[in-house]
Amino acid sequence: MIMSDYCTKIFINDSVRMDLFTPSSFRVREVARTELFDKKYEIPFAVGHTEPWEKVDFAEVEKDGVKTITTDKIIIKIRTGRYTRDSVLIFDKSGRRLYPVDEPKYGMFVNKCVVFDSASFFREYNRCSRYAHKFYNLQTGLYDINLEEDEIYDTFFVCGETYKKAYALFSELVGREPMLPKKGYGFYQTQHLSAEGTQELFMRVAKLLRERDIPCDTLILDYEWGDGADGGEEKDWGSRLEWSSEYTKPLPPREMLAELKKMNFAVMAIHHSAPDYEGRFDEDWLNNPCDSKLWWDKMHALIDEGIAGTWQDTRQTDVTDSHIYTGLQNYTGKRVWFMGDYDMYNNCSWTSESVLTPAMQRIGARRTPFRWTGDMSFDNWEELKFQIKAITNTEGALKGVSYLTNDCMRLGGRDISVRSAQFLSLNSVARSHNPKPWESSSADEFARNIAIEQNGSKKRRCSSDDKLLGLENEDKVAESIIRKYLKIRYSLIPYIYTAARETYDKGLPITRPLMVEFEDDENCNKNQYPRQYMLGNDVLVCPVYSPEQQMQVYLPDGCDWVEFESGKLLKGGREITVDVSDVSVMPMYVRSGAVITMGEDKNFISNDNGRPLTLNIFGNGEDSCILYEDDGVSLGYAHGECAFTRIDCQSTENEIKLVIYPTQGVYKGKPAVREFIIKRGGNSRKITVNADEKFEGCFNI
């Protein structure tokens, strides 16, 4: 690659250059010195596209101090003399102004345009430097060319004809959201017992999850593993990189992790530390920067013992997160488990501050999934209401960040506990911090234990093991409902995994605001329903966020809808009143005629793609869906090692016509023969399909 040919360049004056990436996306770069236009500064940290862009054809005219640049998509007018950051006007080919316009702002979108700098979306308040950059190094393949001084300012422009096209351009420009390991789309249970944690209690949690039929794939060791506790006492967070003595007996850590793997659990460990590598200029830390070589030696040792990845709890250090995520991926040669912070909460459990929009998140943060929104305190309905909107709408999905999970600490009693867990189960990522799924009343003690402002002894407290594990206050009702919705999530894993591939390919978030999916529907295209969202293409999720007995739900126009649990058919294009007095039910709907690929009733995710899949057909109509598959572990998905199966369906009251096309693509473990269970309502039919042959069938079910 010749970096000087990275993109189509147009010099506006000696200190300003316009770089066309595509006919409808570009960058304006301002420099303090002309040598900063050098090729080594082509790709800043915020940009993920490291291959040359295709040449963009354009026409250029300069008149009266204004340069007009015309592509086959847009017209750009920019002042050539005294340039300011308000000197860019963008029009469509008919002459209608696209930017700037006096239009409502939805996340990062104004009039389906996205304008941002290297620090934040739409130049919002942000504590990151808008000038400091890391640039891509051709020799190392890393972003390790540093520029900290106030010498380059980049403004990026993306103009979409539709929201979906804008997402695709944005994703191509700033970098795709990488896919999680397939098991990473399961449930994460965090173990947080502070200095009271032990290996025995950790193993008991794992066994209880399996015995109590609660789906779970990943256990997360909070700071008791050694990062912040040892010998029954709390240590300074991030001060240790060794196992806590309580987790080295009776089994050595390697054997403990091997036993958990036999039970189909992956394990993540928290870090309140990070490598203090050369050239780091992150603006803020919660805890300790460590010698880089020491930190990486210890991290590699954990991976070699069997730890799947890290929860990097160093608070919004996005460049460092990217550094660690990339380093782990390079070390293992496969997808790794990584969780970072996305501070965003009204009511925090460990400090009095509120963070309503992430103040330290750079654009590049989306390339290190996944993130959680902070240790919020779910002790009131307003927090749940805020989290639903922020994650699936204003601060997450509408800002191009798909992999966000709420904390689900459940401090507010049974109803909030259940409603937050229902939302969690149908989110892009499902992680619970505390308490365990079988109880809901001791999280307040947990919140007191981790409060940063707390005073008093750090010595081990005397509690019974059953109390620590939530077994003294078991809530069988809450457990039953949480189990129910986690099982719904697990049944939908083939569907969710396919939606995740669409996120990778097209930038569309897994949880999609109605205004994005139905932008021609005047009843929802102005974000009138920001707490409803589509999970993938066909499932409408309406979390309950208040103690009221009824709620209003909007069913988008253009199709009919089928109630997920009852199968009741409902007309679209209208608002309905739903009875939500039964906390065991959350409103969910499926487009009528849709085919939803579903898996077996299992409490963990395996990478065996040869198991039977259910094609669950809801209502009547026509649908064409895709089933996506890969090995679930490797990075091959990014290099074509994957498979897509198209499924067409026409369904009426009496008949289902089904076409399953030959699977396109190859990956390790791809099955030659597949079993599908065709299901509608209470009726089903099993068929066997050769993956390389077209199947056509007509069924009366």
Secondary structure by P-SEA (a helix, b strand, c coil): cccccccbbbbccccbbbbbccccbbbbbbbccccccccccccccccccccccccccbbbbbcccbbbbbcccbbbbbbccccccccbbbbcccccccccccccccccccccbbbbccccccccccccccccbbbbbccccccccccccccbbbbbbbbbccaaaaaaaaaaaaccccccccccccbbbbbcccccccaaaaaaaaaaaaaacccccbbbbcccccccccccccccccccccccccccccccaaaaaaaaaaabbbbbbbbccccccccccccccccccccaaaaaaaaaaaaaacccccccccccaaaaaaaaaaaaaaaaccbbbbbbbbccccccccccccccccccccccccccccccccccccccaaaaaaaaaaaaccccccccccccccccccccccaaaaaaaaaaaaccbbbbcccccccccaaaaaaaaacccccccccbbbbccccccccccccaaaaaaaaaaaaaaaaaaaaaaaaaaaaaccccccccccccccccccccccccccccccccccbbbbbbcccccbbbbbbbccbbbbcccccbbbbccbbbbbbccccccccccccccbbbbbbccccccccccccbbbbcccccccbbbbbbbccccccccccccbbbbbbbbbbcccbbbbbbccccccccccccbbbbbbbccccbbbbbbcccbbbbbcccc
